[in-house]
Amino acid sequence: MSAPTQDSKVPVTILTGFLGAGKTTLLNRILRERHGERIAVIENEFGEAGVDNELLLRSGDEQIVEMNNGCICCTVRGDLVRILGQLRERRARQPDAFSRVIIETTGLADPAPVAQTFFIDDDIAAGYRLDAIVTVVDAAHAQQQLDSSHEALEQVGFADRILLSKVDLVDAAAQARLRQRLARINPRAPVKAVHFGATAIEDILDISGFSLDSILEIEPGFLGEETHQHDDSVQAFVFRSDTPFDAARLQAFLRDAIQAHARDLMRYKGIVALDGMDHRVVFQGVHMMMSSDIGRPWGETRPRQSRLVFIGRNLPQDDFHAALLGCLADRPSPMKEPS
């Protein structure tokens, strides 16, 4: 049997970027634009429960596979190999099942071990071609993230394309300084500004941007096995409830928690059921910046379960849990303030 050619292999895009940079917004852009193409999406979230899956706009031509409770570059990397293998077997039975794969990593992922998978695992290398690593950079928080996070540096360093989000939140001088820093870290990758994921699809897919030779120049040990570890002080805390929240109490909790823990509260997001409201409320934020929006109706068949995820350094999880319980609509007692 002849070996698979590059053209016969399924192209893979690794979509990375630090917490809250706008990866899911960009992924929604791709799913909206490419209606005629079947896409398999592998989505990784750091916490044990994900909410990004509910934020994706579905056209019916995509398949979503979630990988929770670990980071794709270390603790659940074996799951990535298993899922890619299962997808390949499915495509062998059904050639039109999907035509490409997009992997959305958690914001804490180092993209290098993920990219390694397509070169050191023979079965995966036989069926897939790494097209590009696309990194979304949050212009409002990037300088702080690059100063404090090895993963943020790696995400920029391994990028084949850098998409600069939230440029409307910084002035021209700050944006110029950031662009200069990104160019020093990675002179290979073009940098383009994006607004709510609005960028040309040809800048994201089918760009043949990943070059193993270039990566080996900057990281000679790239093809060697390595163990990636995260800062143990960074943890994910998940709160679930089948009881709706009182809107005013929840708003007050989020306001006070953000004010007290903004520096350490790296990422927070949730799908929330509010008392008396038939639609989901979606909120997400990074440090001091938070936004919320009205989501889809809950419907009659699925339970109205709220899921809130907080990712940060040394967060007082017990205090958060107690305060959130006090925000539920069936609790008459006043909310405990986060310490």
N, C-alpha and C positions, 0 to 999 in steps of 0.2 A: 504494500500500500504506500502511495506517495506521501511525503511529508506535507503538512498544511502550509500554504503560502501565506505571506503577510495579508494579501487581499481576502483570503478565506477566513482569517481570524476575526473574532468579534472585537471591535474597538472599545476601549475602556477609558473613561474620563474620571480621574480622581478630583473631586471637588472638595477643597479644604479651605481653611481660614479659621481664625481664632473665634472664641465664643462671642456670638452676637454680631458677627461681621456681615451676615446677610446671605449665607449659603442657601438656606431654604427658599428665600425670595428669588435667588438666581435660578434655582432648580425649578421653581414654578414657572419662571420665564421660559425655560427650555421645554417643559411639558406643554405649555400653551402653544408655543410656536411650531413644534414638530408633530403636528397631529397625524401625519401620514406615516410616522416611523414608530415602531414598537420599541420601547425602552424598558429595560430591567433596572430598577433603582435599588441599590443596597444602601440602607440608611443606618448609620451608627450613632447612638446617643450614649453619653457617659453614665447617666443614671439608670436605675433599674426599670424605670418607666419612661417612655418617650411620649412627646406631644407633637413633634414635628410631622409625624405621619398624618395627623388630622389637618395639618395646615397645607398639605399638598393638594393642588388642583388636579383632578383626575379627568382624563379624556377617554378612558376605557382602553387605550392602547398600551398602557404601561403596567408593569408588575412591580409592587413594592415589597421588599423584604427588609424587616427590621432586625437590627442587632443591638440589643440593650444590655445593660448591666456590665459594662466594661468598655475599654477603648480598643478600637480596631487595630491599633498598632502594637498591642501587647496581649492583654488578657483574653481577647476574643479573636485573635488573629487566626487561630485554627478554624473558627467558625466561618471566616471569610473564605478560606480554602474549600471548606465543605459546601458552602452556598454556591460558590462559583462552579464547583464540580457538579452539583445538582442542576444548576441552570444549563450547563453544557450538555448533560444527559437529556434534559428536556428538549433542548434545541435539536439534538440528534434525532429525537422522535418526531419533533414538530419544527421543521426548519424555519418557519415564519413566526415562531413564538416570540422572538425579539431580535433586533438587529444591532443593538449596542447596549452597553452597561455603563451606568453612572454610579459611582460610589461617593456618597456624601459622608465625610468623616465627622466625628465629634470635633468640637473646637479645641480639644486638648490633644489631638492626635499629631504625632510626628509622621509626616507622609512617607519618610524613607522606608520604614519596614513594610508599609502597605505596598509601595512600588516594588520592593524586593520580591514580593510574592509572585510577580509576573515573570521573574527571571530565574529564581532558584527552585521553584516547584515545576517539575517537568510537565505534569498533566495540565496545569494552568497555562504554562507557556505555549503548549501545543494548541490551545483553543482560543487564547485571548492575546490582543495586542494593546499595550499601554499607549494610548494616543497622546495624553497630556495630563499634567497636573495643573489645575486651575485654582489659584489662591485668591480668595476675597479678603481684602484688607480694610478694616474699619478706620477711616481717616480721623475720626474723632478720638479714638482710643489707642491707635497703633503705636505711638511713641512710648506710651506707658507699657503696653504689652510687650513690645520688643525689648524694653529695658528689663523686664521682670520674668519673661517666659522664654525658655529654650525652645519650646514647641513653636511659638510664634516666629522665632528666627528661622527654624527649620522649614516652616511652611512657606516663608518668603524665599529662602535659599533654594528650595527644590522646585519652585514654580516655573512652569513654562509660559504662563500668562498670569499677570497680576491685575485684578480688577479692584479699583479703589472705590469703596462705598462711602456714603454719608459725607461726601465732599461739601454739601451745602451747609454742614455744621462747623466748618473751619474756614478761616480766611485764606486768601491767596498765598500769603507768605508762609503760613503753617503748612499748606498743601505742598508748596515748593520744597520746603525743608524735608517733608516726609518723602517726596519723590526722590530727592537726592540721597536720602538714607537707603531707600529701597534699591536704588541703582548701585550703591556701594555694596550692599549685601548680595544682590543678584543682577549683574549687568546684562545677563542673557535675556531676561523676561521683559517683554513690552508691558508698560503700565497704562491702563485706560480707566477713566472714571466711569462709574455706572450709577444710575439713579433708579432705586427700587428694582434692580435686576435688569433694567432695560439696556441691553447691549446686543450687538449683532451676533447672531448665532454662529456665523463663520469665525468669530473670534473665540469660540468656546469648543465647538465640536469639529472633528475631522481636520485638525490643524497639524497632525503629525509632529507635535512639538517636543515629545520626550526623546532625548538623545542619551543613550547609555554611555557613550564615550564622553560626553560633556559631564555627566554625573560622576563618572569615575575620575575625572580630572580634579573635581572639587572634593570628592569623597572616595578615596581609593579602596576603602573597605566596604563599599556599598553592597557587594555581592556576598559578603560574609554574614553568617548568622549573628545576630546580636539581640540582647535582651533590653527592651526599653522600659524604663520605670518612670513613674510620675511622682511629683511632690506629694508626699503623704498628707500634707495639710490641706490639699485640695480634695474636697469630697462633694458628692451629690446627695441632696436630701429631697425625698419625695413625700408629698402629703396628698392623700386621697380621701375623698368623702362622697358618700351617696346622698348626704344631706346638703341642700343648697346653702350658699353663703348669704348673709345679710350684706348688701352692697356697701352701705356706709361703713360698717365695721371692717370689711375687707380692705376697702380703700384706705382707711386710717392705718391699718396694720402695714400695708405696703409702703405708705408714705413714711411711717416711723422707722420701719426696718431699713428702708433705703437710706434714710438720713443717718441712722446709727451705724450702718455696716457698708456704706457705699463702696469703700475702697476694697473690701474683701469680698463683696457680693459680685462675683465676676459675671454671672449669667443667671437669669431667672425667667421663667416662662410658664404658661399654664393655659389649660382649657377649663373654664369655670362655669358652674351652674349658679345663677343668682335667683334668689327667692322672687317669684312672680314674673320671671322672664322666660319665654319659650325658646330663645336662641342661646347658643353658646356665647360666652365672652372670652376672647383670646387676648392674653396680655403677654408681653415679653419686654425684657430690658437688659441693659448692661450698665453696671455701676449706677450712676445717678439718672440715667436716661431710661424712661419707660414709656411704652405706648400700649394702647388697648384698642380693640375693635370688636364689632358684633360679628359673630361667626354664623355657621349654619344652624337651622332649627334642630332641636334635639330629636324630634320624631317620637313616635309612639312605642317603638319596639325596644330601643336601646336604653339602658339605665342612664340617668343623668348624673354621671360620676365626674366630679371635679378632680383634676390632676395638676398639681403644682410642683415644679422642679426648681430647686435652688442649687447653684453650683458656686462654691467659693472656698476661701481659706478660713479654717477655724471658726465656722459659723456655729452659733449656739443652737443646735438642732432641737434640744428639749424645749427651750424657750419659744422657738418658732412654732413647734408643734402645739404647745399649750395655747399660744396666742391665736393660732389658726382655728383651734377647736372653739375658742371663744368668739370667733367670727361667724360661726354657723348660725343659721336662722332659728334653730330650735334651742339655742342657748341664751337664756335671759341675763346671765351674769355678764358684767363688763369684761372687755378684752384685756388680757394681760399684756403689758407693753414689752416688746423685745428688749433684752438687756444689751 
